Amino acid sequence: MALGAHSGDVLRLVLRRGLGLALAGVALGLISALALTRMMEGLLFGVEAGDPLTFGVLALLMLSVALVSCWIPARRGARVDPLVALRTE
């Protein structure tokens, strides 16, 4: 926790940075998956190679997992008293 920062500021900073990386990863993953669908077409059962529902649901699932995995440490970091953090350093 930075000196003078509000807990909401710390929470937003960590979430913004974490979700920015997650969005970049999901975008690159979707582009790669769309490019490689023709090679994997024989391995898929019950869905088409370029099924937009599957791509959308999995992208939302990945982003929700990233949100939770960023939010938990951000919340813990926002609760830390700055004086206690300085004393332990």
BALUMMAR-442344 format. One line per 5 residues: number of its first residue (from 1); their letters; for each residue y, z, x of N, C-alpha, C, O. Coordinates in Angstrom, 3 decimals. Atoms other than C-alpha are relative to their C-alpha. Layout:
<balos>
NUM = A = Y,Z,X,Y,Z,X,Y,Z,X,Y,Z,X  ...
</balos>
This chain:
<balos>
1 = MALGA = -1.177,0.000,0.852,0.000,0.000,0.000,1.233,0.000,0.892,1.370,0.855,1.767  -1.211,0.125,-0.802,3.306,-1.043,1.484,1.026,1.033,-0.445,1.086,1.409,-1.615  -1.061,-0.948,0.345,6.192,1.385,1.640,1.037,-0.695,-0.860,1.501,-1.782,-0.516  -1.012,0.557,0.883,8.599,0.732,-1.189,-0.541,-0.987,-1.023,0.196,-1.407,-1.915  0.572,0.951,0.954,6.238,-1.581,-3.062,-0.519,0.759,-1.219,-1.062,1.858,-1.108
6 = HSGDV = 0.559,-0.565,1.223,5.340,-0.862,-6.641,-1.461,-0.407,-0.099,-1.884,-1.404,0.486  1.431,0.303,0.110,1.689,-0.792,-7.591,-0.236,-1.359,-0.656,-1.195,-2.048,-0.309  0.123,1.314,0.632,2.178,-3.856,-9.811,0.235,-1.139,0.973,-0.392,-2.194,0.878  -0.262,1.026,-1.008,3.602,-5.793,-6.878,-1.215,-0.212,0.897,-1.572,-1.346,1.215  1.185,0.089,-0.851,0.578,-5.004,-4.730,-1.135,-0.676,-0.759,-1.841,-1.520,-0.208
11 = LRLVL = 1.046,0.594,0.826,-1.772,-5.908,-7.556,0.214,-1.508,-0.150,-0.729,-2.284,0.002  -0.302,1.434,0.133,-0.039,-9.263,-8.131,-0.206,-0.751,1.301,-0.721,-1.869,1.293  0.141,0.659,-1.294,0.004,-10.083,-4.424,-1.465,-0.267,0.325,-1.827,-1.377,0.716  1.419,0.156,-0.318,-3.708,-9.505,-3.940,-0.659,-0.979,-0.961,-1.449,-1.821,-0.534  0.590,0.914,0.979,-4.651,-11.305,-7.160,0.454,-1.437,0.232,-0.349,-2.364,0.129
16 = RRGLG = -0.520,1.355,-0.222,-2.402,-14.289,-6.395,-0.674,-0.652,1.202,-1.072,-1.816,1.144  0.626,0.566,-1.204,-3.825,-14.759,-2.912,-1.490,-0.249,-0.207,-2.005,-1.297,0.183  1.434,0.160,0.232,-7.433,-14.221,-3.955,-0.317,-1.121,-0.967,-1.225,-1.916,-0.723  0.259,1.044,0.981,-7.268,-16.459,-7.001,0.459,-1.372,0.495,-0.081,-2.394,0.072  -0.403,1.269,-0.596,-5.423,-19.130,-5.025,-1.133,-0.597,0.819,-1.408,-1.794,0.739
21 = LALAG = 1.159,0.460,-0.776,-8.369,-19.342,-2.642,-1.155,-0.402,-0.916,-1.844,-1.391,-0.666  1.086,0.317,0.928,-10.810,-19.283,-5.544,0.267,-1.324,-0.719,-0.650,-2.125,-0.895  -0.334,1.277,0.656,-8.981,-22.117,-7.327,-0.205,-1.176,0.944,-0.713,-2.219,0.532  0.215,1.069,-0.981,-9.013,-24.205,-4.151,-1.489,-0.256,0.195,-1.915,-1.407,0.290  1.439,0.144,-0.157,-12.727,-23.547,-3.740,-0.667,-0.665,-1.194,-1.545,-1.513,-1.035
26 = VALGL = 0.568,0.606,1.206,-13.541,-24.427,-7.334,0.397,-1.474,-0.087,-0.422,-2.309,-0.471  -0.433,1.399,0.037,-11.469,-27.627,-7.107,-0.796,-0.845,0.994,-1.260,-1.934,0.655  0.799,0.735,-0.990,-13.219,-28.708,-3.907,-1.460,-0.102,-0.425,-2.105,-1.127,-0.208  1.376,0.022,0.481,-16.567,-27.777,-5.413,-0.206,-0.994,-1.126,-1.215,-1.698,-1.160  0.113,0.963,1.098,-15.935,-29.795,-8.559,0.077,-1.439,0.501,-0.667,-2.305,0.041
31 = ISALA = -0.110,1.344,-0.565,-14.846,-32.826,-6.553,-1.283,-0.382,0.723,-1.776,-1.500,0.574  1.246,0.269,-0.715,-17.917,-32.546,-4.330,-1.163,-0.198,-0.964,-1.990,-1.090,-0.774  1.094,0.105,0.962,-20.233,-32.027,-7.275,0.063,-1.324,-0.762,-0.966,-1.959,-0.997  -0.137,1.280,0.697,-18.846,-35.036,-9.113,-0.393,-1.161,0.907,-0.972,-2.146,0.449  0.345,1.065,-0.938,-19.269,-37.144,-5.985,-1.508,-0.064,0.269,-2.045,-1.136,0.547
36 = LTRMM = 1.426,-0.044,-0.342,-22.868,-36.037,-5.456,-0.931,-0.005,-1.209,-2.138,0.174,-1.049  0.850,-0.070,1.192,-24.118,-36.172,-9.055,-1.047,-1.095,-0.045,-2.151,-0.870,-0.539  0.972,1.108,0.045,-25.820,-39.534,-8.649,-1.209,0.297,0.874,-2.324,-0.110,0.549  1.129,-0.341,-0.874,-27.948,-38.190,-5.795,-0.892,1.060,-0.637,-2.094,1.098,-0.378  0.756,-1.098,0.599,-29.020,-35.180,-7.854,-0.506,-0.317,-1.401,-1.114,0.542,-2.040
41 = EGLLF = 0.333,0.337,1.380,-29.630,-37.011,-11.113,-1.485,0.200,-0.307,-1.832,0.586,-1.423  1.429,-0.178,0.223,-33.407,-36.884,-10.693,-0.436,1.449,-0.065,-1.533,1.735,-0.545  0.354,-1.414,-0.009,-33.361,-33.085,-10.274,0.468,0.747,-1.248,0.063,1.886,-1.480  -0.567,-0.665,1.172,-31.483,-32.307,-13.490,-0.844,-0.257,-1.234,-1.244,-1.391,-1.501  0.804,0.110,1.218,-33.399,-31.620,-16.689,0.808,0.533,-1.172,1.259,1.677,-1.143
46 = GVEAG = -0.664,-0.444,1.216,-31.742,-31.444,-20.088,1.503,-0.200,-0.022,2.131,0.009,-1.060  -1.440,0.280,-0.031,-28.208,-32.320,-18.975,0.233,-1.309,0.731,-0.577,-1.732,1.556  -0.363,1.218,-0.707,-26.499,-35.477,-17.851,0.586,0.367,1.359,0.985,1.510,1.582  -0.496,-0.266,-1.349,-25.367,-35.809,-14.246,1.476,0.397,-0.013,1.875,1.246,0.785  -1.432,-0.308,0.042,-21.662,-35.666,-15.146,0.396,0.737,-1.256,1.455,0.455,-1.818
51 = DPLTF = -0.255,-0.727,1.238,-21.821,-33.268,-18.104,1.259,0.861,0.133,1.255,1.828,0.895  -1.249,-0.756,-0.159,-18.241,-31.978,-18.532,-0.100,1.438,-0.498,0.585,2.313,0.033  0.154,-1.371,0.498,-19.321,-28.904,-20.523,-0.607,0.893,1.081,-0.157,2.021,1.285  0.641,-0.780,-1.055,-21.579,-27.731,-17.703,0.982,0.262,1.140,1.076,1.383,1.639  -0.973,-0.168,-1.070,-18.898,-28.332,-15.087,1.084,0.997,-0.399,1.476,1.842,0.405
56 = GVLAL = -1.054,-0.896,0.464,-16.283,-26.533,-17.167,-0.445,1.440,-0.110,0.275,2.350,0.302  0.511,-1.364,0.163,-18.426,-23.514,-17.998,-0.240,0.641,1.362,0.100,1.806,1.569  0.255,-0.570,-1.327,-19.499,-23.050,-14.389,1.283,0.251,0.773,1.371,1.229,1.515  -1.287,-0.235,-0.663,-15.937,-23.423,-13.111,0.658,1.262,-0.557,1.199,2.062,0.206  -0.566,-1.216,0.603,-14.752,-20.760,-15.581,-0.774,1.246,0.416,-0.183,2.303,0.634
61 = LMLSV = 0.816,-1.132,-0.451,-17.649,-18.504,-14.605,0.363,0.394,1.428,0.519,1.578,1.728  -0.363,-0.284,-1.392,-16.792,-18.807,-10.916,1.391,0.638,0.091,1.597,1.572,0.865  -1.344,-0.569,-0.027,-13.119,-18.099,-11.577,0.042,1.413,-0.577,0.807,2.253,-0.104  0.022,-1.358,0.557,-13.911,-15.064,-13.721,-0.637,0.982,0.977,-0.188,2.123,1.082  0.601,-0.859,-1.026,-16.178,-13.646,-11.009,1.004,0.254,1.122,1.103,1.375,1.621
66 = ALVSC = -1.022,-0.160,-1.035,-13.409,-14.261,-8.454,1.105,0.943,-0.466,1.597,1.752,0.321  -1.034,-0.885,0.537,-10.880,-12.526,-10.715,-0.444,1.458,0.068,0.321,2.321,0.499  0.504,-1.379,-0.021,-13.045,-9.416,-11.046,-0.138,0.491,1.438,0.190,1.639,1.739  0.191,-0.425,-1.384,-13.864,-9.374,-7.331,1.324,0.186,0.729,1.357,0.886,1.742  -1.329,-0.246,-0.580,-10.141,-9.527,-6.485,0.684,1.188,-0.675,1.412,1.938,-0.025
71 = WIPAR = -0.702,-1.022,0.762,-8.985,-7.147,-9.202,-0.432,1.411,0.380,0.405,2.312,0.446  0.498,-1.351,-0.305,-11.202,-4.175,-8.269,0.617,0.539,1.294,1.162,1.642,1.273  -0.646,-0.538,-1.196,-9.996,-3.827,-4.642,1.532,0.057,-0.111,2.164,0.936,0.475  -1.449,-0.023,0.174,-6.430,-4.673,-5.671,0.428,1.246,-0.764,1.441,1.864,-0.437  -0.308,-1.200,0.780,-6.451,-1.870,-8.212,-0.137,1.249,0.859,0.684,2.162,0.773
76 = RGARV = 0.171,-1.147,-0.895,-7.818,0.563,-5.614,1.138,0.078,1.012,1.647,1.162,1.297  -1.089,0.023,-0.968,-5.195,-0.525,-3.094,1.330,0.385,-0.612,2.168,0.986,0.059  -1.256,-0.339,0.671,-2.405,-0.131,-5.622,0.088,1.481,-0.319,1.185,2.009,-0.503  0.007,-1.437,0.314,-3.446,3.455,-6.322,0.242,0.880,1.225,0.537,2.067,1.082  -0.127,-0.793,-1.220,-3.197,4.566,-2.682,1.436,0.474,0.166,2.382,-0.297,0.011
81 = DPLVA = -1.322,-0.551,-0.282,-0.296,6.858,-1.920,0.420,-0.447,1.400,-0.338,-0.250,2.350  -0.415,0.507,-1.317,1.726,5.308,0.953,0.043,1.083,1.085,-0.266,0.799,2.243  -0.043,-1.071,-0.996,2.185,8.682,2.686,-1.392,0.373,0.487,-1.578,0.671,1.667  1.381,-0.278,-0.392,-1.549,9.319,2.683,-0.515,-1.108,0.906,-1.222,-0.835,1.876  0.438,1.119,-0.831,-2.158,5.849,4.118,0.637,0.078,1.389,-0.017,-0.236,2.383
86 = LRTE = -0.653,-0.145,-1.310,0.393,6.485,6.898,-0.602,1.135,0.813,-0.729,1.022,2.032  0.583,-1.143,-0.716,-1.159,9.835,7.780,-1.363,-0.327,0.581,-1.719,0.188,1.642  1.333,0.329,-0.510,-4.623,8.337,8.201,0.046,-1.007,1.130,-0.938,-1.170,1.850  -0.122,0.987,-1.077,-3.325,5.660,10.579,0.284,0.717,1.227,0.431,0.100,2.282
</balos>
